[in-house]
Amino acid sequence: MTAGRVERDEMAVRPVVRVGAPTERRNPHSVDLDLMSTRDVLTIINEADRRVPAAVAAVLDEIAETVDLAVAALRGGNRVHYFGAGTSGRLGVLDAAELAPTFNSPRHWFCSHLAGGPEAMWRAVEDAEDDERGGAAEAAECVRPGDLVVGLAASGRTPYVLGALAASRAQGAATVLLCANPEAEAAASVDVFIGVDTGPEVVTGSTRMKAGTAQKLVLNTFSTAVMVRLGRVYSNLMIDMVATNAKLRGRMISILMEATGCAEEVCRAALNEADGDLKTALVSLVSGAEVSAARAALARSADQVRGALALLAS
């Protein structure tokens, strides 16, 4: 038997699924895309992308529910998990990876799980997203009661993701499904369903486009709001950052100047006295308290700037 015949026989016995999600439908506005000028192709894509922010705005209530669940989980000593496949899973990895350097959040707070493992960040891992048992086993191994598990699947039906969500719920975790299919059947089996109506893609089925953009916007909105609710932002300033390069060390000084109205040399001196701890320097400058008192007030208020300032003012 020839190699070509073997490959055809293998294809014949593999499962085939025809997905009916909106993301798989044909977009009437981009028919004959390959015959258009470069400028017209870009215009079609740009016009389609304009739909995404409005679609995200329509699910802000559901995102707010998810934020509240995440804050409760993290305050209770639990974790937030992202389970996804393909583009959706990679966006989850990206969001989780950016939180520690941006907000100095503990690395264990957000855990990302990608169908096919780390190798799937760079190439498609065959049949990984169809492994419902694999997703369930991974969730059963690491998800604990009180955690929050967010499933990421553009179509809303990815077996790996649904398996992980089912197992997580059985473990006593809260569950959320984020997808670009408002009609997803799995909506009834999770605590919060976020179905962003982005419609058919410009390139049929290419969910790295509008669906991916929507998921990126939702994840940015969700995780940033979680960090704000947990006190890692003061006003609209990042105050829990780690200064790992010259730019970020300069940003620390700028943040102190913005937050306190003090001169640069005063902010530099306060930051040095606080051993580089931005929160301590900020509380000291705003309250007028000694650095040691500012540090103690932060310890008593669970490291919350507003709480520490209230303690020092009372």
N, C-alpha and C positions, 0 to 999 in steps of 0.2 A: 504494500500500500504506500502510495507516495505521501510526502510531507503535506502537500496541499490538500490531499484527500483527508488526512488525519485532522488537519485544522478545520476543514469544513464539517467533519463528523462531530468534532468537539463543540463547534458553534451550534450545531443542530440540537444538542442535548442540554445546552445551558439555558437557564430560565430567561425569559424575555418579558419585560413589563412595559406596557404603553401607558405613560402617565398622562392623565387628563387635566393636570393643574394649569391655571392660566399662564404660567410661565412657559409652558410647552406649546401654547397656541401661536399661530402665525400672526404677525403684526401687519395689518393692511397698509400702514403708512410707510413701511420699508420694503415693500415688494419691488423687485428689480434693483435692490441696493447695489448689486455688483455692476450695474450699468451706469450708475450715477457718477458725477464728478467728485473729486475728493472733497471739495467744499460742501457739496450737497450731502455727502455721507455724514460729514461732521455736523451739519445742521440737523439732520434727522436724529442723530444720537443726542445732540444737545436738547432738542425739543422734547424727546422722550424723557431725558433726565429731569426736566423741569417738573415732571409729575411726582417725582419721589418725595420731596419735602412735604407736599400736601398730603400724600398717602401716609407719611409718618405722623403728621399732625393729627390725623384721624384716629390714631391708636394711642394717644398720649395718656388716656385714662388707664389703659392696660399697662403701659410702661410704668406709670406711677405705682400701680399695685405691685409690680415686680420690684421696683426700687424699695418699697416698704418691706417686702419679704426679705430682700437681701440685707437691708440694714438690721432687721430683727435677727437674722441668722448670724451675721458677723458680730453683733453686740452680744449674742449668746455664746460666742466662742466657736461658731460653726463656719462653714465655708460655702462659697459659690462655685458651682461647676458649670462649664460650657461643654456640651457634647455636640459635635458636628462632623460633617463630611464634606470633602471638596472645598469649594470657595467658602461656604458657610463655616466650616470647621476652621479653615485658615484664618478667617476674620475673628473667630473666637480666640485663637492662639494669639493673634496680634493684639487684641484688646486686653487680654490678661497680661501680656508681656509688658505693655506700656504703663500699667498702673503703678508698679513699684518705683520706677525711675521718675514718674511724674508726681506721685503723691506720697512716696515713701511708705506705701502700704506694705504690710507683711506679705511675703511671697506666697504664703500658704492660703491667703484669703481667697484668691481666684485661681481655680485649677482648670486648665483647658485639656480636653480629650479629643483627639482627632482620629477618625476612622483610618486605619492603616498605620497609625503611629507616626513618629517624627519624620519618617521617610516620605510620608504623604504630603508634607509641606512643599516638596519640590517636584514630585511627580505623582501621577495617578497610580494608586495601589489597587490592583485588579480585584473587583468584587468586594472590597472592604466595606463600602457603604451598604451592601446588601446583607451584612453579617449581623442580623438581629441578636443572635445569641452572644456574639462578641461584645456588642454594646451593653447587653444586660449583664454579662459577666464582669466587664470593666466597672460598671456602676456598682454592682454588688460588692466588689472588692474595696472601693474607696469612698462611696457615699455613706453618710451617717445620718441618723435621725436629727432633724433640725437644720440640715443643709438646704440650700436652694440649688436646684438643677435646671439649667436653661438649655433646651434643645434647639439647635440651629439647623434648619433644613428648608431650603428654598421652596421645595414642592410640598412640604408638610407631611411627607410619607416615607422618608428615608428609614429603612429598617434598623440600621445601626442606632440612629437617634431615638426611634420609638422604643426599641428594646431597652436602651439606657433609661428613658423616662419611666417606663413601666417598672423596671427594677428599682429605680430610685424612689418611686412612690411606695413600693412595697417595703422599702427600708425606712420609711417615715419622713422622707424629704418632701419639701414643696416643689412643684414642677411647673415649668413654663415652656411653651413652644413658640418660637419665633420663626415665622415663615412668610413667604410671599404668595400664599394661597388662602384667601379668606374662607374658601370652601373646604378646607382640610377636615377629614373625618376625625382626625386625632384631637380636634379642639375639645371634644367632650371628655377626654381622658386626662386633662391636665388642669391644674389649679388656675392658671392664667393663660389665655390664648392671645397671641399677638399676630394677627394675620394682616400683613401690610399689602394693600391692593395696588401693586405696581403694574399689573397687566402684562401682556405679551412683550417679549424682548425684541429689540431691533433685529438682532440675529437670533432666529427662533431657537429657544431652549438654552441660550447662553446666559445663565443666571449669574455670571460674574458681572453682568451689566446692571440693569435697574434693581434687580432683586438683591444683588450684592451691595450696591450703593445704599439701599434701604436698610439692610442689616447692619452695615457699618454705621449709619446715622443712628439707628436705634441703640446699638451697643455703646457708641460714644455718649449718647444722651443718658442711657441707663447707668453706666459705670461712673460717669462724672457726677451725676446726681447722688449716687451712693456715697461718693467721696465727700461731697458737700454736706450731706446729712450726717456724716460721721465726723464732721468738724475739721476736715483736712483742707478747708478753704476758709479764709477770713475775708469778709466782704466778697470781692471777686479775685482775690490774690492767692496764689499757691504758697502755702506756708509750711508744708510738710515735705518740701523737696530736699533732695540730696545734691549738694554741690560737687559734682564729679569732674568739672572742667571750668576753664576760665570764664566762659559765657555764663554758666550757672552761678558761679561765685559773684559775678557782676549783677545777675538778676536778684540774688539775695539782697544786695545793697539797695537796688532799685525798689524792691518790695518794701523794705523797711522804710525807705524815704517816702513812698506813696502812702503807706499805712499810718505813719506817725507825723509826717510833715517836718521831720528833723533833717538837719544838714547831713551831707554824705559823711563827713568826718565823725559826727556823733553816732551815726548808724554803724560805721566801721568799728568804732570803739566798743559799742554795745555788743556787737556780734563777736568780737574778740573776747570780751569779758564773759560771754555766754558760751565760750568754747565752740563757736560756730553753729550753735543751735538757734535757728531762726525764730522759733516759737518763743523761746525764753527771752531772747533779745526784744522781740515785739511786745510781749507782755510787760517787760521791764520799762520800756520806753513809753508805752501808752499809759501805764498806771503810775509811773514815777517810782515804783518799788525797786529795791535792790534786786540784783540778779538772783541771789539765793532765795528771796521771797517769791520771785516770779516762778522760779523752778518748783518750789514747794506748792504754790497755788496750782500749777499745771498738773502736778502729781495728784493733788486732791480732787481735781475736776476731770479726771480721766483724760488728761492731755488736751482738753478743749480750751481754746483761747478765750472764747466768750465767757465760759464758766470761770476760768481763772481770773479774768478781769472783774467779774461780779464778786468773787470772793475778796479780792483786794480792795474793792470799793466799799464793801460792807463793814 
